[in-house]
Amino acid sequence: MSAAGSSPLAGRWTAAAHGLLERLMTEQGNAISQAAQWCFESISNDGVVHLFGSGHSRIPIEEMFPRYGSFPGFNPIGELSMTFHTQIVGANGQRQAMFIERVEGLADQILDNWIFKSQDLLFVFSVNGKSAVPLEMARGARKAGIKTIAITSVTQNKDGKPTHSSGTTLIDHADLVIDLCTPIGDALIDIPGLETRVGPGSSVTAIAIVNEIKVQTADLLVRSGYLPPVLTSSSVVGSEKSKALFDSAYAEHARRISSRMRGAGG
């Protein structure tokens, strides 16, 4: 067994990821800023920015909110049936999750839990952009009259034939598309002697996209005079202030969401 760090490929994935991030900001910077502008307009107008992702695309929706350095106005919609991957096999295993996200009509059931208002938005994260549920989430949101933003690998969207019965992919149902800039198959590194690549890159660019949007949105909100309660560690502001910020952020999130949950009486 080789000693740690002795592989000639050490640092290769990190270099590739760095290149992806540079390409992302060069090619997608304007789209990211447009998304941030829409988020600002939504949140400042008492709207909610909803975020949906199945599979590993759940990662960026949790990165947006709630976690340290984030603020209310964003609503992550994560369905456990399509994102609970750690079981892998057996009950709640990966086979079931991958099957479920391809079931046409399921998105309508998810969307039926929500009341969208005209100032709301929906982000949909899907690397390949062909699975039924993410595609139909975007389609349903547009039908409800709100703007949709697709975060996807455009290369994968356009590779091969669509698998949805409509003959479309996610980008066909979005008002704005942000390209993850990842290759077909997502993985970045060729390993000598191995048939297929290793080391996916989409999580890196997806995380970069949501944090760019988060930071730019916060800046626009503050410039407009609104100071959002930012979830902040007690190691930064002390335990009392940290708790106050958390309570304020959660209360504001609950206030916005309560009027969007069907049957909640908001």
Secondary structure, DSSP 8 states (H G I E B T S, - for coil): ---TT--TTTTHHHHHHHHHHHHHHHHHHHHHHHHHHHHHHHHHTT--EEEEE-GGGHHHHHHHSSSTT--SSEEEE--HHHH--TT-SSTT-HHHHHHHTT-TTHHHHHHTTB---TT-EEEEE-SSS-SHHHHHHHHHHHHTT-EEEEEE-HHHHHSS---STTS--GGGG-SEEEE----TTSEEE--TT-SS-EEE-HHHHHHHHHHHHHHHHHHHHHHTT--------HHHH-HHHHHHHHHHHHHHHHHHHHTTBTTS--
